[in-house]
Amino acid sequence: MPAFEFTALNAKGLEQRGVLEGETARAVRQMLRERHLTPISVTETKQAARARGQFNFKFRPSVSSKDLSLFTRQLSTLCRSGSPLEEALSTVAKQTAKNHVKSVILDVRSKVMEGHSLAAALMEHPRIFPDLYRATVAAGEQSGHLDLVLERLADYTEARQEMNQKVGMALTYPIILSVVAIIIVAVLLTYVVPQVVQVFDNIGRELPFLTRALIAVSDFTKHYGLFLIILVGAAAYGLTRLLRQPAFRFGYDRGLLRLPIIGMLTQGLNTARFARTLSILAASGVPILEALSIAAQVVRNVPMRKAVETATLRVREGSSISKALENSGLFPPMTVHLIASGESSGKLEEMLERTAHYQERETTATITTIVGLFEHFMILIMGAVVLLIVLAILLPIFDLNQLVQ
């Protein structure tokens, strides 16, 4: 049954929006009237319209990782309680407050009710449900343990969401501190300092070096500040464009891996993402070669991704995963050792999960330490800049006092 987005007025004349399932738009309008709502517009959702050969160019927000995590957990819970899949999807759609998320869920449910598998229904929304998600669901349906697979997926999406939140929260304060510091210094140099130092223009003596340097910096900021901002913006835009070129991106990512601290963070984040993805795919029954190919796509660093793709080819030829990854030299020795232990003991999924947990914990601890040091460093820098500005203003005043004495 297709889903329709509606806009209607209630008894008080207030506008309401939502999503309803119905055979036709006319049936949905009748349902709205039965709810004492006056329909204004009823439009078939973008997904259902595409399936019918129609077009709807209405803008639609994407589903966030938080929404995907919540959807997976709710669906997992309902399936484990014994609810049929179509009923579970309907219940989750009713509990969703966001209309665009509800529209996607109802479209998936309509596909399931038409006889398609859940994995096939999810394939209609590749930007929302990635390859990892769809392959894991397909493996769960084939093995008859969809509820268990959905639970693993829920744990995975929640762990990834938690990791992203930790990194985001750790970086929020330093970013705000840096922006505020730059704005304060720019305002001081552009507006405050010129008003103060013009008092010393007619004293007839050479100003101290620090004062003259401050005036020079202030004049440069005042006359060329906007040009400097444009130049930085153009450089950032140019770098973004260059990063779209495969050869430049490969060299850039390889350079990141060679940096002392940034390289360790990049390696840790990508290793944790790879190990977590491979763990859930292997535990769900996905063939190891297919699991490696999918896990390679979640690695954002290009040299590390190429290393996983090369490792996949070597595993197909008979090599072990640990040996193939070790030959690349891009993965931490601890990760290679744990994977080798998992292969020899037959507990590869468990060791991959332990690897992911270890790397995530190490990366979070490193980021927390770096952010803490950066905060203190920024405070010291701000204090030093303010001290230099104050000294540059006070030194001519001290000279005037000595002349008077």
HUTA-V537590 format. One record per residue. N is the residue number from 0. RES is the residue in three letters. SS is DSSP state (hx for helix, st for strand, lp for the rest). PHI is phi in whole degrees, -180 to 180 (* if undefined). OMEGA is omega in radians with two decimals (999 if undefined). Layout:
n:res:ss:phi:omega
N:RES:SS:PHI:OMEGA
N:RES:SS:PHI:OMEGA
This chain:
n:res:ss:phi:omega
0:MET:lp:*:-3.08
1:PRO:lp:-69:3.12
2:ALA:st:-108:-3.11
3:PHE:st:-129:3.00
4:GLU:st:-91:-3.09
5:PHE:st:-130:2.95
6:THR:st:-128:-3.05
7:ALA:st:-144:3.09
8:LEU:st:-111:3.08
9:ASN:lp:-87:-3.08
10:ALA:lp:-63:3.14
11:LYS:lp:-91:3.13
12:GLY:lp:83:3.13
13:LEU:lp:-88:-3.09
14:GLU:st:-82:3.08
15:GLN:st:-127:3.10
16:ARG:st:-125:3.12
17:GLY:st:-177:-3.13
18:VAL:st:-132:3.11
19:LEU:st:-133:3.04
20:GLU:st:-95:3.11
21:GLY:lp:-167:3.14
22:GLU:lp:-69:-3.13
23:THR:lp:-140:3.07
24:ALA:hx:-64:3.12
25:ARG:hx:-64:3.11
26:ALA:hx:-65:3.12
27:VAL:hx:-67:3.09
28:ARG:hx:-62:3.11
29:GLN:hx:-65:3.09
30:MET:hx:-63:3.12
31:LEU:hx:-67:3.12
32:ARG:hx:-64:3.10
33:GLU:hx:-66:3.08
34:ARG:lp:-91:3.13
35:HIS:lp:63:3.06
36:LEU:lp:-119:3.12
37:THR:st:-98:-3.09
38:PRO:st:-68:3.05
39:ILE:st:-103:3.10
40:SER:st:-145:3.07
41:VAL:st:-133:-3.04
42:THR:st:-127:3.08
43:GLU:st:-64:-3.09
44:THR:lp:-61:-3.07
45:LYS:hx:-59:-3.08
46:GLN:hx:-68:-3.13
47:ALA:hx:-68:3.13
48:ALA:hx:-64:3.12
49:ARG:hx:-63:-3.14
50:ALA:hx:-65:-3.12
51:ARG:lp:-92:3.12
52:GLY:lp:84:3.09
53:GLN:lp:-99:-3.10
54:PHE:lp:-130:3.10
55:ASN:lp:-140:-3.04
56:PHE:lp:-93:-3.13
57:LYS:lp:-67:-3.14
58:PHE:lp:-66:-3.14
59:ARG:lp:-135:3.12
60:PRO:lp:-66:3.10
61:SER:lp:-81:3.13
62:VAL:lp:-88:-3.10
63:SER:lp:-76:3.10
64:SER:hx:-65:3.09
65:LYS:hx:-67:3.10
66:ASP:hx:-65:3.13
67:LEU:hx:-65:3.11
68:SER:hx:-63:3.14
69:LEU:hx:-66:3.11
70:PHE:hx:-60:-3.10
71:THR:hx:-65:-3.14
72:ARG:hx:-65:3.14
73:GLN:hx:-65:3.14
74:LEU:hx:-65:3.12
75:SER:hx:-63:-3.13
76:THR:hx:-63:-3.11
77:LEU:hx:-69:3.12
78:CYS:hx:-67:3.12
79:ARG:hx:-69:3.11
80:SER:lp:-80:3.08
81:GLY:lp:100:3.14
82:SER:lp:-71:3.04
83:PRO:lp:-60:-3.03
84:LEU:hx:-60:-3.11
85:GLU:hx:-66:3.10
86:GLU:hx:-70:3.10
87:ALA:hx:-64:3.11
88:LEU:hx:-64:3.11
89:SER:hx:-63:3.14
90:THR:hx:-65:3.12
91:VAL:hx:-63:3.13
92:ALA:hx:-63:3.14
93:LYS:hx:-68:-3.11
94:GLN:hx:-83:-3.11
95:THR:lp:-87:-3.12
96:ALA:lp:-85:-3.08
97:LYS:lp:-89:-3.04
98:ASN:hx:-65:-3.11
99:HIS:hx:-69:3.06
100:VAL:hx:-72:3.11
101:LYS:hx:-60:3.14
102:SER:hx:-61:3.13
103:VAL:hx:-64:-3.11
104:ILE:hx:-63:-3.13
105:LEU:hx:-67:3.09
106:ASP:hx:-67:3.07
107:VAL:hx:-62:3.14
108:ARG:hx:-63:3.14
109:SER:hx:-63:3.09
110:LYS:hx:-65:3.13
111:VAL:hx:-64:-3.13
112:MET:hx:-69:3.08
113:GLU:lp:-79:3.10
114:GLY:lp:110:3.11
115:HIS:lp:-78:3.04
116:SER:lp:-74:3.13
117:LEU:hx:-64:3.13
118:ALA:hx:-63:3.12
119:ALA:hx:-67:3.10
120:ALA:hx:-67:3.11
121:LEU:hx:-68:-3.12
122:MET:hx:-66:3.09
123:GLU:hx:-71:-3.09
124:HIS:hx:-130:-3.05
125:PRO:lp:-66:-3.13
126:ARG:lp:-76:-3.14
127:ILE:lp:-97:-3.13
128:PHE:lp:-110:-3.07
129:PRO:lp:-70:-3.12
130:ASP:hx:-56:3.12
131:LEU:hx:-55:-3.09
132:TYR:hx:-64:-3.07
133:ARG:hx:-68:3.13
134:ALA:hx:-66:3.13
135:THR:hx:-67:3.11
136:VAL:hx:-64:3.12
137:ALA:hx:-61:3.11
138:ALA:hx:-65:3.12
139:GLY:hx:-66:3.12
140:GLU:hx:-68:-3.14
141:GLN:hx:-67:-3.12
142:SER:hx:-86:-3.11
143:GLY:lp:80:-3.14
144:HIS:lp:-122:-3.11
145:LEU:hx:-62:-3.11
146:ASP:hx:-63:3.13
147:LEU:hx:-68:3.13
148:VAL:hx:-66:3.10
149:LEU:hx:-64:3.09
150:GLU:hx:-66:3.08
151:ARG:hx:-63:3.11
152:LEU:hx:-63:3.11
153:ALA:hx:-63:3.09
154:ASP:hx:-61:-3.12
155:TYR:hx:-65:-3.11
156:THR:hx:-65:3.11
157:GLU:hx:-69:3.11
158:ALA:hx:-64:3.13
159:ARG:hx:-69:3.09
160:GLN:hx:-64:3.12
161:GLU:hx:-65:3.11
162:MET:hx:-63:3.13
163:ASN:hx:-63:3.13
164:GLN:hx:-66:3.13
165:LYS:hx:-62:-3.14
166:VAL:hx:-65:3.14
167:GLY:hx:-63:3.13
168:MET:hx:-67:3.13
169:ALA:hx:-67:-3.08
170:LEU:hx:-91:-3.05
171:THR:hx:-63:-3.08
172:TYR:hx:-64:3.09
173:PRO:hx:-60:3.13
174:ILE:hx:-65:3.12
175:ILE:hx:-62:3.13
176:LEU:hx:-61:-3.14
177:SER:hx:-66:-3.13
178:VAL:hx:-63:3.13
179:VAL:hx:-63:3.14
180:ALA:hx:-62:3.13
181:ILE:hx:-64:-3.14
182:ILE:hx:-64:-3.12
183:ILE:hx:-63:3.14
184:VAL:hx:-64:3.13
185:ALA:hx:-63:3.12
186:VAL:hx:-66:3.12
187:LEU:hx:-61:-3.08
188:LEU:hx:-73:-3.04
189:THR:hx:-87:-3.01
190:TYR:hx:-117:-3.02
191:VAL:hx:-77:-3.07
192:VAL:hx:-59:3.12
193:PRO:hx:-58:3.13
194:GLN:hx:-68:-3.09
195:VAL:hx:-83:-3.01
196:VAL:hx:-74:3.11
197:GLN:hx:-66:3.08
198:VAL:hx:-65:-3.06
199:PHE:hx:-93:-3.07
200:ASP:lp:-66:-3.01
201:ASN:lp:-111:-3.12
202:ILE:lp:-82:3.07
203:GLY:lp:76:3.11
204:ARG:lp:-127:3.10
205:GLU:lp:-72:-3.12
206:LEU:lp:-74:3.08
207:PRO:lp:-59:-3.10
208:PHE:hx:-57:-3.11
209:LEU:hx:-61:3.13
210:THR:hx:-68:3.12
211:ARG:hx:-63:3.09
212:ALA:hx:-65:3.13
213:LEU:hx:-65:3.11
214:ILE:hx:-64:3.12
215:ALA:hx:-62:3.12
216:VAL:hx:-64:3.13
217:SER:hx:-63:3.13
218:ASP:hx:-64:3.12
219:PHE:hx:-62:3.14
220:THR:hx:-64:-3.10
221:LYS:hx:-70:-3.06
222:HIS:hx:-90:-3.03
223:TYR:hx:-120:-3.11
224:GLY:hx:-62:-3.13
225:LEU:hx:-64:3.10
226:PHE:hx:-61:3.13
227:LEU:hx:-65:3.11
228:ILE:hx:-64:3.12
229:ILE:hx:-62:-3.14
230:LEU:hx:-64:3.11
231:VAL:hx:-64:3.11
232:GLY:hx:-62:3.11
233:ALA:hx:-65:3.11
234:ALA:hx:-65:3.12
235:ALA:hx:-65:3.12
236:TYR:hx:-65:3.11
237:GLY:hx:-63:3.11
238:LEU:hx:-65:3.11
239:THR:hx:-61:3.12
240:ARG:hx:-66:3.14
241:LEU:hx:-66:-3.13
242:LEU:lp:-67:3.07
243:ARG:lp:-80:3.09
244:GLN:lp:-84:-3.04
245:PRO:hx:-55:-3.08
246:ALA:hx:-66:3.13
247:PHE:hx:-66:-3.13
248:ARG:hx:-63:3.12
249:PHE:hx:-63:3.12
250:GLY:hx:-65:3.13
251:TYR:hx:-64:-3.14
252:ASP:hx:-66:3.08
253:ARG:hx:-66:3.07
254:GLY:hx:-63:3.10
255:LEU:hx:-62:-3.12
256:LEU:hx:-66:-3.11
257:ARG:hx:-88:3.13
258:LEU:lp:-72:-3.02
259:PRO:lp:-57:-3.04
260:ILE:lp:-100:-3.13
261:ILE:hx:-61:3.12
262:GLY:hx:-63:3.13
263:MET:hx:-66:3.12
264:LEU:hx:-67:3.13
265:THR:hx:-61:3.12
266:GLN:hx:-63:-3.12
267:GLY:hx:-65:-3.12
268:LEU:hx:-64:-3.11
269:ASN:hx:-71:3.09
270:THR:hx:-66:3.12
271:ALA:hx:-63:3.13
272:ARG:hx:-65:3.14
273:PHE:hx:-66:-3.09
274:ALA:hx:-65:-3.14
275:ARG:hx:-64:-3.13
276:THR:hx:-66:-3.13
277:LEU:hx:-65:3.13
278:SER:hx:-63:-3.09
279:ILE:hx:-71:3.11
280:LEU:hx:-68:3.13
281:ALA:hx:-65:-3.14
282:ALA:hx:-68:-3.12
283:SER:lp:-88:3.09
284:GLY:lp:96:3.09
285:VAL:lp:-72:3.11
286:PRO:lp:-53:-2.96
287:ILE:hx:-63:3.14
288:LEU:hx:-67:3.09
289:GLU:hx:-66:3.12
290:ALA:hx:-63:3.11
291:LEU:hx:-64:3.14
292:SER:hx:-64:3.12
293:ILE:hx:-71:-3.13
294:ALA:hx:-63:3.12
295:ALA:hx:-63:-3.08
296:GLN:hx:-73:3.14
297:VAL:lp:-88:3.10
298:VAL:lp:-83:-3.03
299:ARG:lp:-85:3.11
300:ASN:lp:-75:-2.99
301:VAL:hx:-63:3.12
302:PRO:hx:-60:3.11
303:MET:hx:-68:3.09
304:ARG:hx:-64:3.10
305:LYS:hx:-63:3.12
306:ALA:hx:-65:3.11
307:VAL:hx:-68:3.11
308:GLU:hx:-63:3.08
309:THR:hx:-66:3.10
310:ALA:hx:-62:3.11
311:THR:hx:-62:3.11
312:LEU:hx:-64:-3.14
313:ARG:hx:-70:3.08
314:VAL:hx:-66:3.08
315:ARG:hx:-62:3.13
316:GLU:lp:-85:3.07
317:GLY:lp:117:-3.13
318:SER:lp:-78:3.04
319:SER:lp:-83:-3.13
320:ILE:hx:-65:-3.09
321:SER:hx:-62:-3.14
322:LYS:hx:-66:-3.13
323:ALA:hx:-66:3.12
324:LEU:hx:-72:-3.13
325:GLU:hx:-65:-3.13
326:ASN:hx:-65:3.14
327:SER:hx:-73:-3.12
328:GLY:lp:72:-3.08
329:LEU:lp:-106:-3.12
330:PHE:lp:-110:-3.10
331:PRO:lp:-58:3.13
332:PRO:hx:-58:3.13
333:MET:hx:-62:3.12
334:THR:hx:-63:3.13
335:VAL:hx:-61:-3.12
336:HIS:hx:-65:-3.12
337:LEU:hx:-67:3.10
338:ILE:hx:-65:3.10
339:ALA:hx:-62:3.11
340:SER:hx:-65:3.12
341:GLY:hx:-66:3.12
342:GLU:hx:-68:-3.11
343:SER:hx:-74:-3.11
344:SER:hx:-95:-3.11
345:GLY:lp:79:3.14
346:LYS:lp:-120:-3.08
347:LEU:hx:-63:-3.12
348:GLU:hx:-61:-3.12
349:GLU:hx:-65:-3.14
350:MET:hx:-69:3.07
351:LEU:hx:-65:3.10
352:GLU:hx:-65:3.11
353:ARG:hx:-66:3.09
354:THR:hx:-61:3.14
355:ALA:hx:-61:-3.14
356:HIS:hx:-63:-3.14
357:TYR:hx:-64:-3.12
358:GLN:hx:-66:3.11
359:GLU:hx:-64:3.14
360:ARG:hx:-66:3.13
361:GLU:hx:-65:-3.13
362:THR:hx:-66:3.12
363:THR:hx:-63:3.13
364:ALA:hx:-64:3.13
365:THR:hx:-65:3.13
366:ILE:hx:-63:3.12
367:THR:hx:-61:3.13
368:THR:hx:-64:-3.12
369:ILE:hx:-63:-3.13
370:VAL:hx:-64:3.09
371:GLY:hx:-61:3.10
372:LEU:hx:-65:-3.13
373:PHE:hx:-65:3.12
374:GLU:hx:-61:3.13
375:HIS:hx:-65:3.13
376:PHE:hx:-63:3.13
377:MET:hx:-65:3.11
378:ILE:hx:-65:3.10
379:LEU:hx:-65:3.12
380:ILE:hx:-62:3.13
381:MET:hx:-62:3.10
382:GLY:hx:-62:3.14
383:ALA:hx:-67:3.13
384:VAL:hx:-64:3.12
385:VAL:hx:-64:3.11
386:LEU:hx:-62:3.12
387:LEU:hx:-62:3.13
388:ILE:hx:-65:3.14
389:VAL:hx:-65:3.13
390:LEU:hx:-64:3.13
391:ALA:hx:-62:3.11
392:ILE:hx:-82:-3.05
393:LEU:hx:-80:-3.08
394:LEU:hx:-59:3.06
395:PRO:hx:-63:3.12
396:ILE:hx:-66:3.09
397:PHE:hx:-63:3.10
398:ASP:hx:-63:3.10
399:LEU:hx:-64:3.13
400:ASN:hx:-64:3.13
401:GLN:hx:-68:3.10
402:LEU:hx:-64:-3.13
403:VAL:hx:-65:-3.14
404:GLN:lp:-70:999
